[in-house]
Amino acid sequence: MSRRTLKTSLPLLLGATLLSGCMANMSEHLPDMSKPMGLLKGKPQSAEAAAEVSKRTSFEQDADKDAQSEILNTLLARRSVVPAESTLGHVADVALTSSRRSAEAQLQTAKLRAQAENKNWLPTLSPEISLNTLSDVIAGLVFEQVLFDHGRKKAEREYAAADVEVAAVTLSEDLNERSYTALALYIKGLRGQEKAQVGARGLKQMRHFERVVQGRVDGGVSNKGDLRMVRSKIQTLETKSETASESAGTALAELKAMTGTAFALQPVSSVSAQSYPAVEPLDVLRARAEAERSVAQATVERAAQLPGLKASARTTNKGNSAGLNISNDVGLGLGTGARLKAIEASKDIAARQVDEAREDGARARQRLEKNIQSLERQEREANQLAREGRDTYKLFEAQFRAGQRSVLEVVDVYEQSVLRSLDGVDAKYDKLLAQLELARDLGLLADGDAI
């Protein structure tokens, strides 16, 4: 073999050897393509295996992955506080299954980027073509391997992994928000329906009073001012009842447009306060994931400021070359030290943002929990006042028949009892909405394995 032939073949042999090692490493993770896709190790794929594949969720991780994400495991383990067999559970399930959110595609894209970065430590091979003159074309292959980069490649992998976590939290927030929106619309429909029913019962009795007062006016016992007063109260109740009924219809129409399903209104129960575990709100999880991503980005930027060592080999139709290269992306200068300090300071900023998110999350949880307690008290008081109002009405009605009370006194007492009943309905559903709002913030309106 001549010296020129040896000189030409050495870089090619080096590149082929390294590439074969890379392919051998990658082949461990690739399926056997000599067999049909439905077969694994010569055995047909079972129905259980197919069902297991279909159960894979957005937050599931590969079992053989070196580092498991705590945030993804946390999201996967979360369970909805709404019972699956309840009416609200059915509404939430329909809302989730009918979802086609952009956050799902963003998570898949982030996973693909992380998968691509996971092998960034492997050498790269790229073609090179240059035209020196119109008749002189140089073509070849360039092989490069990073030997030392101040942790840049590792930080790039960590950045991609943190980007997956941010996208996963975004998806959880999106679907919990969608579930909350659907449940809020359903509850708005229930509120309107119940208020319309309370108003209809009140109007029935108020129209009875109108007939009584009309007879007294015709008999000269009462004046027309009393009749106008009763009719004004009737008009007020009619407006409230019609508004409530229209609100219920609007909410159901919006819910149908959102999910493509028409729902029948059924009574629901409130969510137990003991159903809320001590979990971090989604805002805190997002802040943690973004902090990890910021730290990884700062590490990459810091590595770009410092010189790294890279080995390269080039083979062309004009000859071969190999060598070591020391360089950095940003030239060293008088401002390098300040830039490095600024990059390090960004890590402290990320940690402070997590602390701020925890503080805001704790405040929001306390506010909602206290609001729920307040609404529970308001509901009890409104219902108690409504019962007392009905009892007072019965007493005044008996006194009216005995000639001890005027008809307007009886009408006023009955109207107040109806208004108290309407206040109780509002407090009941406001409390349920506050409970669902707290569950939404904690990521507890959708099962993690159902996302």
KOLKOL-603827 format. One record per residue (C-alpha): x, y, z. Coordinates in nm, 2 decimals. Layout:
N
      X      Y      Z
      X      Y      Z
...
This chain:
451
      X      Y      Z
   0.00   0.00   0.00
   0.14   0.34  -0.10
   0.19   0.62   0.15
  -0.07   0.83  -0.04
  -0.33   0.56  -0.02
  -0.26   0.51   0.35
  -0.29   0.89   0.41
  -0.62   0.89   0.23
  -0.77   0.59   0.40
  -0.68   0.67   0.76
  -0.94   0.95   0.82
  -1.20   0.74   0.64
  -1.12   0.44   0.86
  -1.13   0.66   1.17
  -1.47   0.80   1.08
  -1.61   0.46   0.98
  -1.49   0.31   1.31
  -1.66   0.58   1.52
  -1.97   0.58   1.32
  -2.00   0.20   1.35
  -1.97   0.24   1.73
  -2.24   0.51   1.73
  -2.47   0.29   1.52
  -2.41   0.00   1.75
  -2.50   0.21   2.05
  -2.81   0.34   1.88
  -2.91  -0.01   1.76
  -2.97  -0.12   2.12
  -3.27   0.12   2.13
  -3.41   0.04   1.78
  -3.66  -0.23   1.70
  -3.58  -0.53   1.49
  -3.68  -0.41   1.14
  -3.63  -0.75   0.99
  -3.96  -0.85   1.15
  -4.31  -0.72   1.10
  -4.40  -0.41   1.32
  -4.67  -0.61   1.51
  -4.41  -0.86   1.62
  -4.17  -0.84   1.91
  -3.89  -1.10   1.96
  -4.07  -1.33   1.73
  -4.40  -1.32   1.93
  -4.73  -1.16   1.82
  -4.83  -0.85   2.01
  -5.10  -0.95   2.26
  -5.42  -0.76   2.33
  -5.29  -0.67   2.67
  -4.98  -0.52   2.52
  -5.19  -0.32   2.27
  -5.41  -0.19   2.55
  -5.10  -0.10   2.75
  -4.97   0.11   2.46
  -5.31   0.28   2.42
  -5.30   0.37   2.79
  -4.98   0.58   2.76
  -5.04   0.93   2.88
  -4.88   1.26   2.80
  -4.69   1.25   3.14
  -4.56   0.90   3.12
  -4.18   0.85   3.10
  -3.97   0.57   2.96
  -3.89   0.31   3.23
  -3.53   0.28   3.11
  -3.47   0.66   3.13
  -3.17   0.74   3.35
  -3.33   1.05   3.52
  -3.70   1.05   3.60
  -3.87   1.39   3.61
  -4.02   1.46   3.95
  -4.26   1.71   3.80
  -4.39   1.47   3.53
  -4.44   1.20   3.80
  -4.62   1.45   4.02
  -4.86   1.55   3.73
  -4.91   1.18   3.65
  -5.01   1.10   4.01
  -5.27   1.37   4.05
  -5.63   1.26   4.08
  -5.95   1.47   4.03
  -6.15   1.56   4.34
  -6.47   1.53   4.14
  -6.60   1.17   4.17
  -6.59   1.00   3.83
  -6.94   0.85   3.87
  -7.10   1.18   3.96
  -7.28   1.42   3.73
  -6.99   1.67   3.74
  -6.75   1.39   3.68
  -6.93   1.30   3.36
  -6.93   1.67   3.24
  -6.56   1.69   3.31
  -6.48   1.37   3.13
  -6.67   1.48   2.82
  -6.49   1.81   2.83
  -6.15   1.64   2.84
  -6.22   1.37   2.57
  -6.35   1.64   2.33
  -6.04   1.85   2.38
  -5.80   1.93   2.09
  -5.57   2.17   2.25
  -5.25   2.32   2.11
  -5.07   2.25   2.44
  -5.09   1.87   2.35
  -4.90   1.93   2.03
  -4.65   2.16   2.21
  -4.57   1.89   2.46
  -4.51   1.63   2.19
  -4.28   1.88   2.01
  -4.09   1.94   2.33
  -4.05   1.56   2.38
  -3.91   1.52   2.03
  -3.66   1.80   2.09
  -3.56   1.64   2.41
  -3.52   1.31   2.24
  -3.30   1.47   1.98
  -3.08   1.64   2.24
  -3.05   1.33   2.44
  -2.78   1.20   2.20
  -2.60   1.53   2.15
  -2.28   1.39   2.31
  -2.23   1.17   2.00
  -2.00   1.28   1.73
  -2.14   1.45   1.42
  -2.07   1.39   1.05
  -2.16   1.65   0.80
  -2.09   1.70   0.42
  -1.88   1.98   0.30
  -1.88   2.12  -0.05
  -1.69   2.43  -0.16
  -1.62   2.60  -0.50
  -1.28   2.76  -0.52
  -1.29   2.84  -0.89
  -1.53   2.76  -1.16
  -1.35   2.44  -1.23
  -1.23   2.34  -0.89
  -1.49   2.18  -0.66
  -1.39   2.04  -0.32
  -1.62   1.78  -0.17
  -1.58   1.58   0.15
  -1.70   1.49   0.49
  -1.63   1.66   0.82
  -1.63   1.46   1.15
  -1.64   1.64   1.48
  -1.64   1.53   1.84
  -1.66   1.76   2.14
  -1.40   1.67   2.40
  -1.45   1.95   2.66
  -1.72   2.21   2.66
  -1.76   2.33   3.03
  -2.09   2.12   3.06
  -2.26   2.28   2.76
  -2.39   1.95   2.60
  -2.52   1.83   2.93
  -2.69   2.17   2.99
  -2.85   2.15   2.65
  -3.00   1.81   2.74
  -3.12   1.95   3.07
  -3.27   2.25   2.90
  -3.46   2.02   2.66
  -3.58   1.81   2.95
  -3.70   2.12   3.15
  -3.87   2.24   2.83
  -4.07   1.91   2.84
  -4.17   1.98   3.20
  -4.28   2.33   3.12
  -4.49   2.20   2.83
  -4.64   1.93   3.05
  -4.74   2.18   3.32
  -4.89   2.40   3.05
  -5.10   2.11   2.92
  -5.21   2.03   3.27
  -5.31   2.39   3.33
  -5.49   2.40   2.99
  -5.70   2.09   3.05
  -5.78   2.17   3.42
  -5.89   2.52   3.29
  -6.10   2.35   3.02
  -6.26   2.12   3.28
  -6.33   2.41   3.51
  -6.49   2.61   3.23
  -6.72   2.32   3.14
  -6.81   2.26   3.51
  -6.87   2.63   3.56
  -7.11   2.64   3.27
  -7.30   2.34   3.40
  -7.32   2.50   3.74
  -7.44   2.83   3.59
  -7.71   2.63   3.42
  -7.81   2.47   3.75
  -7.81   2.80   3.93
  -8.03   2.96   3.66
  -8.27   2.66   3.67
  -8.31   2.65   4.05
  -8.35   3.03   4.07
  -8.61   3.02   3.80
  -8.80   2.75   3.99
  -8.78   2.95   4.32
  -8.90   3.25   4.13
  -9.19   3.06   3.97
  -9.32   2.94   4.30
  -9.29   3.29   4.44
  -9.48   3.43   4.14
  -9.76   3.18   4.18
  -9.82   3.30   4.54
  -9.77   3.67   4.45
 -10.04   3.64   4.18
 -10.27   3.50   4.44
 -10.20   3.81   4.65
 -10.27   4.02   4.34
 -10.62   3.87   4.30
 -10.69   3.92   4.67
 -10.59   4.29   4.65
 -10.78   4.33   4.33
 -11.10   4.20   4.50
 -11.04   4.44   4.80
 -10.99   4.73   4.56
 -11.31   4.64   4.38
 -11.49   4.62   4.71
 -11.36   4.95   4.82
 -11.15   4.81   5.11
 -10.81   4.88   4.96
 -10.69   5.15   4.72
 -10.52   5.12   4.39
 -10.18   5.21   4.54
 -10.18   4.87   4.72
 -10.25   4.70   4.39
  -9.97   4.89   4.21
  -9.73   4.79   4.49
  -9.82   4.42   4.46
  -9.78   4.44   4.08
  -9.44   4.61   4.11
  -9.32   4.32   4.33
  -9.46   4.07   4.08
  -9.27   4.24   3.80
  -8.95   4.23   4.00
  -8.98   3.86   4.06
  -9.08   3.80   3.69
  -8.76   3.98   3.58
  -8.54   3.78   3.82
  -8.70   3.45   3.71
  -8.67   3.52   3.33
  -8.31   3.64   3.37
  -8.23   3.32   3.56
  -8.40   3.10   3.30
  -8.22   3.28   3.01
  -7.89   3.24   3.19
  -7.94   2.87   3.23
  -8.02   2.84   2.86
  -7.72   3.04   2.75
  -7.48   2.83   2.97
  -7.61   2.50   2.83
  -7.59   2.63   2.48
  -7.23   2.74   2.53
  -7.15   2.41   2.70
  -7.29   2.22   2.40
  -7.09   2.43   2.16
  -6.78   2.36   2.37
  -6.81   1.98   2.40
  -7.05   1.89   2.12
  -7.28   1.72   2.38
  -7.62   1.83   2.51
  -7.65   1.79   2.89
  -7.96   1.74   3.10
  -7.94   1.94   3.42
  -7.92   1.71   3.73
  -7.87   1.81   4.10
  -7.51   1.80   4.21
  -7.34   1.79   4.55
  -7.05   2.01   4.67
  -6.69   1.88   4.68
  -6.57   1.76   5.02
  -6.31   2.00   5.17
  -6.11   1.69   5.28
  -6.06   1.59   4.91
  -5.79   1.85   4.86
  -5.44   1.70   4.93
  -5.14   1.92   5.03
  -5.00   1.94   4.68
  -4.82   2.22   4.51
  -5.03   2.45   4.28
  -4.97   2.42   3.91
  -4.82   2.78   3.91
  -4.55   2.66   4.15
  -4.47   2.35   3.93
  -4.45   2.58   3.63
  -4.21   2.82   3.82
  -3.99   2.52   3.92
  -3.98   2.39   3.56
  -3.90   2.73   3.42
  -3.63   2.78   3.69
  -3.46   2.46   3.58
  -3.48   2.56   3.22
  -3.34   2.91   3.31
  -3.05   2.75   3.50
  -2.97   2.52   3.21
  -2.98   2.81   2.96
  -2.75   3.01   3.19
  -2.51   2.71   3.19
  -2.52   2.70   2.81
  -2.45   3.08   2.79
  -2.17   3.05   3.03
  -2.01   2.77   2.83
  -2.03   2.98   2.52
  -1.82   3.25   2.69
  -1.53   3.00   2.76
  -1.31   2.82   2.52
  -1.38   2.45   2.46
  -1.18   2.16   2.30
  -1.31   1.98   1.99
  -1.15   1.71   1.77
  -1.22   1.71   1.40
  -1.13   1.51   1.10
  -1.19   1.61   0.73
  -1.16   1.40   0.42
  -1.20   1.55   0.08
  -1.12   1.47  -0.28
  -0.82   1.70  -0.24
  -0.68   1.53   0.08
  -0.74   1.46   0.44
  -0.67   1.65   0.77
  -0.73   1.61   1.14
  -0.67   1.81   1.45
  -0.78   1.97   1.77
  -0.96   2.30   1.79
  -0.99   2.53   2.09
  -1.25   2.80   2.05
  -1.56   2.96   2.19
  -1.87   3.12   2.05
  -1.81   3.46   2.20
  -1.46   3.61   2.18
  -1.29   3.69   2.51
  -1.28   4.06   2.60
  -1.29   4.31   2.88
  -1.66   4.25   2.93
  -1.64   3.87   2.97
  -1.62   3.88   3.35
  -1.93   4.10   3.37
  -2.12   3.88   3.13
  -2.03   3.57   3.34
  -2.15   3.74   3.66
  -2.48   3.84   3.49
  -2.53   3.48   3.38
  -2.47   3.35   3.73
  -2.71   3.61   3.87
  -2.99   3.47   3.64
  -2.97   3.15   3.84
  -3.06   3.34   4.16
  -3.34   3.52   3.98
  -3.49   3.18   3.89
  -3.48   3.06   4.25
  -3.64   3.38   4.37
  -3.92   3.34   4.11
  -4.00   2.99   4.25
  -4.02   3.14   4.60
  -4.25   3.41   4.48
  -4.47   3.15   4.31
  -4.49   2.95   4.63
  -4.59   3.26   4.82
  -4.86   3.36   4.57
  -4.99   3.00   4.56
  -5.02   2.99   4.94
  -5.20   3.32   4.95
  -5.44   3.22   4.67
  -5.52   2.89   4.85
  -5.58   3.06   5.18
  -5.80   3.32   5.01
  -6.01   3.05   4.84
  -6.04   2.83   5.15
  -6.16   3.13   5.35
  -6.40   3.23   5.08
  -6.54   2.88   5.08
  -6.59   2.90   5.45
  -6.76   3.24   5.42
  -6.99   3.11   5.14
  -7.09   2.81   5.35
  -7.18   3.05   5.63
  -7.38   3.27   5.39
  -7.56   2.97   5.26
  -7.66   2.86   5.61
  -7.77   3.20   5.71
  -7.97   3.26   5.39
  -8.15   2.93   5.42
  -8.22   3.00   5.79
  -8.36   3.35   5.70
  -8.57   3.20   5.43
  -8.72   2.94   5.67
  -8.78   3.21   5.93
  -8.94   3.43   5.66
  -9.18   3.14   5.56
  -9.27   3.09   5.92
  -9.33   3.47   5.97
  -9.54   3.47   5.65
  -9.76   3.19   5.78
  -9.80   3.39   6.11
  -9.88   3.71   5.92
 -10.13   3.53   5.69
 -10.32   3.40   5.99
 -10.32   3.75   6.15
 -10.44   3.89   5.82
 -10.73   3.66   5.82
 -10.80   3.77   6.17
 -10.79   4.13   6.06
 -10.47   4.21   6.25
 -10.24   4.26   5.95
 -10.27   4.44   5.62
 -10.23   4.26   5.30
  -9.92   4.46   5.21
  -9.75   4.35   5.53
  -9.81   3.99   5.43
  -9.69   4.05   5.08
  -9.37   4.22   5.20
  -9.29   3.93   5.44
  -9.35   3.67   5.16
  -9.13   3.86   4.92
  -8.84   3.88   5.17
  -8.86   3.50   5.22
  -8.84   3.45   4.84
  -8.54   3.68   4.81
  -8.36   3.50   5.09
  -8.42   3.17   4.91
  -8.26   3.32   4.60
  -7.96   3.44   4.80
  -7.92   3.09   4.94
  -7.92   2.95   4.59
  -7.65   3.20   4.49
  -7.44   3.12   4.79
  -7.46   2.74   4.73
  -7.34   2.76   4.38
  -7.08   3.03   4.45
  -6.93   2.79   4.71
  -6.92   2.51   4.46
  -6.75   2.73   4.20
  -6.49   2.84   4.46
  -6.42   2.47   4.54
  -6.37   2.39   4.18
  -6.15   2.70   4.13
  -5.92   2.58   4.41
  -5.91   2.23   4.25
  -5.83   2.39   3.92
  -5.53   2.59   4.07
  -5.41   2.27   4.23
  -5.45   2.06   3.91
  -5.71   1.84   4.07
  -5.99   1.86   3.81
  -5.84   1.59   3.58
  -5.67   1.26   3.65
  -5.30   1.27   3.55
  -5.32   0.94   3.36
  -5.62   1.07   3.17
  -5.43   1.36   3.01
